[in-house]
Amino acid sequence: MVFLASVLELYESLVAGKIGNTNLKKEDYDQIDPEEMELIDIRWCMVSAVRRAQPFMEITGRKSIV
């Protein structure tokens, strides 16, 4: 359930245009743990999938893809 909440939070940030921090420099990003980056990547992929699925569900009138 926590994962789903984080996906929704990231999706809302994407819609609001709040993803990314213009104040961070390359040195700041180099300090991020590779495992954490992979988790961020997985969350980003989930957000992208949800974003693509919503128009599909609206067009087809389905309540869920499964």
DOVEXDO-644589 format. One record per residue: residue number from 1; y, x, z of N, C-alpha, C in turn. Coordinates in pm, 1 decimal, decimal comma. Layout:
{NUM; {Y; X; Z}; {Y; X; Z}; {Y; X; Z}}
...
// end
This chain:
{1; {-118,3; 81,7; 0,0}; {0,0; 0,0; 0,0}; {125,9; 87,0; 0,0}}
{2; {119,6; 200,1; 68,4}; {232,7; 292,2; 72,5}; {260,9; 346,2; -67,4}}
{3; {153,8; 375,2; -141,5}; {170,4; 426,2; -277,0}; {241,5; 323,6; -364,9}}
{4; {200,7; 198,6; -355,2}; {263,4; 92,8; -433,7}; {411,6; 79,3; -397,1}}
{5; {442,1; 89,5; -270,2}; {581,8; 82,3; -226,2}; {662,6; 196,8; -284,1}}
{6; {604,2; 317,1; -287,5}; {676,9; 431,0; -343,6}; {695,6; 415,9; -493,6}}
{7; {596,8; 357,1; -562,2}; {609,9; 332,7; -706,1}; {723,5; 234,5; -731,5}}
{8; {727,7; 128,8; -654,3}; {834,2; 30,2; -670,6}; {971,2; 89,6; -640,2}}
{9; {976,1; 174,5; -539,2}; {1102,4; 240,0; -504,4}; {1149,7; 330,2; -618,3}}
{10; {1056,3; 405,3; -677,0}; {1091,8; 491,2; -789,3}; {1134,6; 409,1; -910,3}}
{11; {1067,3; 298,0; -933,3}; {1104,8; 212,3; -1045,4}; {1246,3; 157,6; -1026,7}}
{12; {1277,2; 113,7; -905,5}; {1411,3; 63,4; -877,9}; {1515,3; 173,4; -895,4}}
{13; {1481,9; 295,7; -856,8}; {1572,3; 408,3; -876,4}; {1592,5; 436,6; -1024,8}}
{14; {1484,8; 425,0; -1100,8}; {1493,5; 446,2; -1244,7}; {1587,6; 344,3; -1307,5}}
{15; {1572,1; 218,9; -1269,9}; {1656,0; 112,4; -1323,8}; {1802,0; 133,5; -1283,1}}
{16; {1822,3; 176,6; -1161,3}; {1957,8; 196,6; -1110,6}; {2019,1; 327,0; -1160,9}}
{17; {1939,6; 412,4; -1225,2}; {1990,5; 539,7; -1276,0}; {2015,3; 641,8; -1167,7}}
{18; {1939,0; 634,8; -1059,1}; {1961,4; 723,8; -946,0}; {1860,0; 836,9; -937,1}}
{19; {1775,8; 854,0; -1038,0}; {1676,1; 960,4; -1031,6}; {1740,4; 1091,5; -1072,7}}
{20; {1713,2; 1193,8; -996,2}; {1769,9; 1325,6; -1024,2}; {1891,5; 1349,7; -936,3}}
{21; {1915,3; 1475,1; -904,4}; {2028,2; 1512,7; -821,5}; {2105,4; 1621,4; -894,7}}
{22; {2226,9; 1592,2; -934,0}; {2306,6; 1689,2; -1009,7}; {2356,2; 1803,6; -923,1}}
{23; {2345,5; 1792,8; -791,5}; {2391,6; 1899,2; -702,1}; {2288,3; 2009,4; -682,9}}
{24; {2162,8; 1986,0; -723,4}; {2057,9; 2085,5; -703,6}; {2059,6; 2188,3; -815,6}}
{25; {2023,8; 2310,9; -779,3}; {2017,1; 2421,0; -875,5}; {1871,3; 2459,9; -895,8}}
{26; {1845,6; 2549,0; -990,4}; {1710,4; 2592,7; -1021,1}; {1641,8; 2650,2; -897,2}}
{27; {1714,0; 2724,3; -815,7}; {1655,4; 2783,1; -694,7}; {1605,1; 2674,6; -600,1}}
{28; {1675,9; 2564,1; -595,2}; {1634,1; 2453,0; -509,5}; {1503,6; 2392,5; -561,0}}
{29; {1494,4; 2374,9; -692,7}; {1373,9; 2316,9; -750,9}; {1255,0; 2412,6; -739,5}}
{30; {1280,4; 2544,4; -740,2}; {1171,9; 2641,9; -727,5}; {1105,3; 2636,3; -589,8}}
{31; {1172,6; 2581,7; -491,2}; {1118,6; 2573,1; -356,2}; {1025,6; 2453,3; -337,4}}
{32; {1017,8; 2366,4; -436,5}; {932,3; 2248,5; -425,3}; {787,2; 2290,1; -440,7}}
{33; {702,9; 2240,7; -354,0}; {560,3; 2270,7; -354,6}; {496,1; 2215,2; -482,4}}
{34; {412,3; 2295,5; -551,6}; {346,9; 2246,8; -674,6}; {265,2; 2119,1; -652,8}}
{35; {203,4; 2107,7; -537,0}; {126,3; 1986,6; -507,3}; {218,1; 1865,4; -497,3}}
{36; {333,9; 1885,9; -437,7}; {432,4; 1778,4; -429,1}; {484,1; 1741,1; -568,3}}
{37; {501,6; 1840,2; -654,3}; {545,1; 1812,6; -791,8}; {441,1; 1729,3; -866,0}}
{38; {313,6; 1757,0; -841,9}; {209,2; 1678,4; -906,2}; {211,8; 1533,8; -857,3}}
{39; {235,4; 1514,6; -728,8}; {246,6; 1379,9; -674,2}; {365,9; 1307,0; -735,6}}
{40; {476,2; 1376,8; -750,7}; {594,0; 1317,7; -814,3}; {561,7; 1280,2; -958,3}}
{41; {488,8; 1366,4; -1027,6}; {450,6; 1338,9; -1165,7}; {361,6; 1214,7; -1175,0}}
{42; {267,7; 1201,5; -1084,3}; {179,6; 1083,8; -1082,3}; {261,6; 957,5; -1057,4}}
{43; {354,2; 964,2; -964,2}; {439,9; 848,1; -935,9}; {523,8; 812,6; -1058,6}}
{44; {575,6; 914,7; -1126,6}; {656,7; 890,9; -1245,3}; {573,3; 823,0; -1353,9}}
{45; {450,0; 866,3; -1369,8}; {360,6; 803,9; -1468,1}; {334,3; 657,9; -1432,7}}
{46; {315,6; 629,0; -1305,3}; {292,8; 491,5; -1263,3}; {415,8; 404,7; -1291,1}}
{47; {532,4; 458,3; -1264,4}; {655,9; 385,0; -1290,7}; {669,5; 357,7; -1440,3}}
{48; {636,7; 456,7; -1522,2}; {643,9; 438,1; -1667,3}; {546,5; 330,4; -1713,6}}
{49; {427,3; 328,2; -1656,5}; {327,9; 227,5; -1693,9}; {375,3; 87,8; -1654,5}}
{50; {432,4; 74,7; -1535,6}; {483,0; -54,6; -1490,4}; {597,1; -99,2; -1580,5}}
{51; {682,1; -5,7; -1616,4}; {796,0; -38,3; -1702,4}; {750,9; -86,8; -1840,0}}
{52; {646,3; -27,5; -1894,0}; {594,5; -70,4; -2024,4}; {517,0; -201,2; -2013,0}}
{53; {453,8; -225,4; -1900,3}; {370,8; -344,4; -1883,7}; {454,8; -470,8; -1866,8}}
{54; {570,4; -459,6; -1806,8}; {651,8; -578,4; -1781,0}; {689,9; -653,0; -1909,2}}
{55; {741,7; -585,7; -2013,1}; {772,0; -659,9; -2136,0}; {646,6; -720,2; -2199,8}}
{56; {534,0; -648,8; -2192,1}; {408,9; -699,9; -2246,4}; {369,9; -829,9; -2177,2}}
{57; {381,1; -832,3; -2045,0}; {344,3; -951,6; -1969,1}; {440,0; -1066,6; -2000,2}}
{58; {567,7; -1035,2; -2021,5}; {663,0; -1140,2; -2055,8}; {633,2; -1198,4; -2194,3}}
{59; {599,9; -1113,4; -2289,8}; {572,4; -1158,1; -2426,3}; {446,0; -1243,6; -2431,3}}
{60; {341,4; -1197,8; -2362,9}; {213,2; -1267,2; -2369,4}; {201,8; -1381,6; -2269,4}}
{61; {290,9; -1385,2; -2171,3}; {285,7; -1490,2; -2069,7}; {178,8; -1467,4; -1965,9}}
{62; {123,1; -1347,3; -1961,3}; {19,4; -1314,7; -1862,2}; {83,3; -1283,5; -1727,8}}
{63; {6,2; -1310,7; -1623,5}; {51,5; -1278,7; -1487,2}; {9,0; -1138,2; -1447,6}}
{64; {-101,7; -1088,2; -1505,6}; {-146,0; -952,7; -1480,6}; {-218,3; -900,2; -1603,3}}
{65; {-228,6; -770,2; -1614,6}; {-292,1; -708,2; -1730,3}; {-443,5; -713,6; -1719,2}}
{66; {-495,2; -707,9; -1599,0}; {-640,9; -703,4; -1578,9}; {-703,6; -836,6; -1603,2}}
// end
